[in-house]
Amino acid sequence: MVGSGKKFGSADEHPIILIGGPTAVGKSDVALALAERLGGEIIAVDSMQVYRGLDIGTAKPSAADRARVPHHLIDVVELTESFDAARFVELARKAVAEIHARGRVPILCGGTGLYFKAFLAGLGEAPPPDPNLRAELEATPMPELLRELAARDPLMYAKIDRNNPRRVIRAVEVIRLTGKPFSALRADWDSALQTAPTAVRFFGLSRAASDLRARIEARVDAMFRAGLVEETRALLERGLAENKTAMQAIGYRQVVEYLQGKRPLPETIRLVKIRTRQFAKRQMTWFKRQLRLEWLTLAPADPAGEVAARLHKLIG
């Protein structure tokens, strides 16, 4: 089914719960509490938590949390390996089938919207990455790629996150490989989302801007106290700098620049907070434009257990 362009099987009557939203909104804690209520297992929908070693900066679930509830698609590949939406869909669908076979409920939780979309609607007919072309595009300045995208696919240029090099490079890559606009290839993909399986419930968590900002700043401070600088230094010895995908992870990129002497630590911490807030805003925009979620707005004092109880009631 992976790469076929078909959406996740609508005939499947087993329940599947999806929980999305911006970074630091509290998705993981809510998913954990909901899994305990439903007898569920969690599938991480996170393009960075798949990498072994990217622990502190990706806010991976703790060993204690993983002992409470089984987690999947965490620590899947080494830093030297590639990982993409096609691989995610393959592994996620396999995990869903295994969880259902155990009589349990799969709960997909994370902030990588593209992975959610690929899981629900398939991957369309876009060709696989071409290593030589990809290397050429990665060496091309971003303004040049954006000009090419604007000229050859205005619809995609208007919709794409221009601050995300991976998405821009992929769009231009597909255009060059197929000679067709990327937006045309994704038309069937988008329409498939209009008829999601009835057994799938997709919830989005949000917070007031001031609340989310405070949570982001507290999380970043906690990451640096937990040893983000030391973790990044160790990851550089394992090839972090050579993995262009992993180097896009907010926190690691800025700490690498700090270790290179580009800015002092206090300024680095401040920059990570800014970049994380910007990322959270882009995530919310993407989720609202690209996917159909049932949104719940959380208050600052809402315990994860109470939010899980609300979701449980909605699920019925």
N, C-alpha and C positions, 0 to 999 in steps of 0.2 A: 504493500500500500504506500510505502514511502516513495515520494517522487512521482506518484501516479496522478496527482492533481485532485484526487478524491478526498472528500472530507472524512473525518472520523466516523465510523459506521453508525448511521442513524438507527439501524435496527437493534443496536446494542441496548438492552434494557437495564443493565447494571448501572447503579448511580456513580457519577463522577463529579467531584466538587472541585471547582477552580477558585483560587483566591489571588487576586492581583492588586496592584497599587504601587505607589511610589516608595522609594527607599526610606527606611526608618518609620514607616507608618504603623508598624506593629503586626505585619502579616504573619511572621513566623510564630509568634506567641499565640496568636489567635488560631492558626492552623494546628498547633500542638494541642491546645485545649479542645478544639473541635474533634481532632483525631481520637482523643481519649473518650469523648462522648459517643462517637459513632462507631468505634472500633475500626479506626482508619489507619492508613499509612501515608506518609508524605512523600511526594515527588517534587524535588526542587526544580523550579523553572528559573534558572539563573545561569547566565552564560559564563560567569566567572567562578562560581562555586564548584564547577566540574573539574577545575584544576587542583591537583594535589599541591599543597603548600600555600596556596592563597587562602589563608585561614582568617587572620585578624581583619584584614582589609575588606574581606567579603562578608563579614559577620556570619560565618558558618555556624550552624547549630552546634552547641557544645556537646561533649561526650555524654553528659548527663541527659540532655534533651534527646539525643539519639538512642539512649538506653530506654527512655520512657516510651518513645514511639519510633518504629522503624522509618528510616529516611532513605531515599533513593536518589540517584544521579548527583551525588556529592563525591568528590575525589575520584572521578571517572578516568581522567587522563593526566599524563605528565605534562610539565611545562613545554617539553619539546614536541608535543603532539598538537595537531589541529582539532578543532571541534566546531561544528556548525549546526544550523537548524535541522538539516537532514539527519544528522547523527542523533540529535536530541529527540526528534520524532520517533526514530527507530527504537531508541532505548526507553523512551517514555511509554510508548504503546506496549512494549514488552513488559514493562513494570506494571502497567495497568492490568494487563491480562493475568499476570501472576498474582496480583493483589486480589482481583476478583475471584480467582481460583481458590484462594484461601478463605473466601467468604467475607472479605473485608472491603473497606471503602477507600479508593484512591483519592487523595487530596493533593492536587497540583497547586503549588504555592510559590510565588516569586514575582519578580519585577521585569523580566525580559519579555516584553509584549510580543516580539516577533516569534518567540518560541511558542507562546500560547496560540497565536494565530496559525502557525504551521501545524500545530497539533490538531486544532479544530477543523481546519479547512484544507489541509494538505499543502504541498509545496509547489503546486503549479507545474508548468512545463519548462521552467528555467533550466539551462544546462548546468552541469557541475562546474566548479571552479577550474580554471586553466592556470596551472602553476606559472608558466612563462608570462602570460598576459597579466596575471595578478602581480607578479614581481614588477613588471613595467609600470602598472598603474600605481602601485605603492610608492614608486620612485617619482611619480608625477606630482607637481605642486597641486594642492587642493583647488586653488582658483581655476586652474586649467581644466580640471575634471568637472567642476561645477559649470563652467562655460560650455563644455561639450554636452553635459547632461541637459542644460537649458535649451541648447540648439536642437538636440536629437529627441528629447522626450520632455516637453514643457510640462505635461501633466505630472510626471514623477518629480520634476524639479520643484514644482509648487508644493508638493506634499512631503518631500523627504526631509529628514533631519540633517541639515547642512553642517551641523557640528559633529556629526558622526562619520568619520572617515570610512569605516567599514561598510556602511550602507551605501555611501556615494560610490565607493570603488566597486561594490558588487553591481550596482545599477549600470554603471558604465561598462563593466565587464560583460554583462548579459547583452547589452546593446551591441557591443562589438562582436560578440560571438554569434549572435542570431541575426543581426541587422534589423531587429524589430524593437520598438519601444518597450521598456521594461513594464510600463504601466499596462500595456495591452496584454502582456503575458500574465499579469496578475489579476486581470478582470474576473476570470472564472474563480480565482482564489477568493476574491472579495465577496462575490455573490454566494459562494458556498456557506459563508458565515450566517447568511440570512435564515438558514434552516438547520441550526444546530440540533443535535439529538435532544429529545425531551428529558432524557435522564441526566443531562449535563446542566449543572447550575454554576454560573460564573458570577462571583461576587467581587466587587471592588471596594477597597477600604480607602477612606480619605480623612483628612483632618484640616482644621483651620490653618491658614498659612503661618500664623504666629506659633501655633502648637507644633506643627511639623518642623519649623525652623529650630525651635528649642530642642526638639528630639534629635535632629541632625547634629546640632552643635554638641550635645551631650554624647552622642554616639562617637563622633570624631575624637573628642577629648578622651573618651574611654579607650578607643583604638590605639592612640599614641601611648597612653599609660600602660596598655597591655603589651606593648613592644612592637608596634608596627614598623619602626625604623629598623630594629634588629631583624625582624622577619624579612623585610625587603632586602637588607644586606645579604642575608643567607640565600634568598631567592636569586639574586644576581649571580651568585656562584653556580646556580643550577640552570642558568640560561634564560632568566626572566626577560632581559633586554632584547633577546632574539625572538621572543614570541610577541608579534605585533598585536595580537588580540588581547593577551593578558596585560600588555603594557597600556592598554586603553582603560584598565580598571582604575577608577578614581581612588586616589590615595597612594597607590604604588607608583604611578607615574610621577607624582609630585615629590614623593620621598626619594625616588631615584635622582631627581633633579637636585634635591637638597644634598644628597650624598656626593653629587658631582660639584657641589660648591656654588650652585646657582642662586641660592637664597638661604637665609638663616631659618632655623627651625620654627620660631614663632610665626614668621611669615608663611612658612610651608603649611602649618596647621590652619592658619586663616584661609589660605588658598584652597585647601582640601574642603573646608566648610563651604566656601563659595561654590566650588565646582559641584559639590554634592547637592546643594540647593538648586543649582541650575539643572542638574540631572533629574532631580525629583520633579521639577516643573515640566521638563520634556517628557518624562514618563507619563504624567497625568494627561498631557495634551495628546500623546500617542494613544493611550488607552481609550480616551473619550472619542477620538476620531476614528480609530481603526476597529474597535471591538464593542460589543454590546454587553455591558455589565450591569448587575444590580448593585447600585452604590449604597454603602453605609458610611455615614459620617461619624467618626469617633470623637468623643469629648476627651479632654486631657486626663480626666480621672477614671475613664472607663477601664475596668480590669479586663484582661484578655478572656477570662472565663465567662464574664457577662456577655461580651461580644460573641463568643462562641455559642452561648445559649441562645442569643438572638438569631444567629445563623441556623442553629439547629431547629428552631421554631419555624423559620422560613422554609427550610428544607422539608419539614414535616416528617 
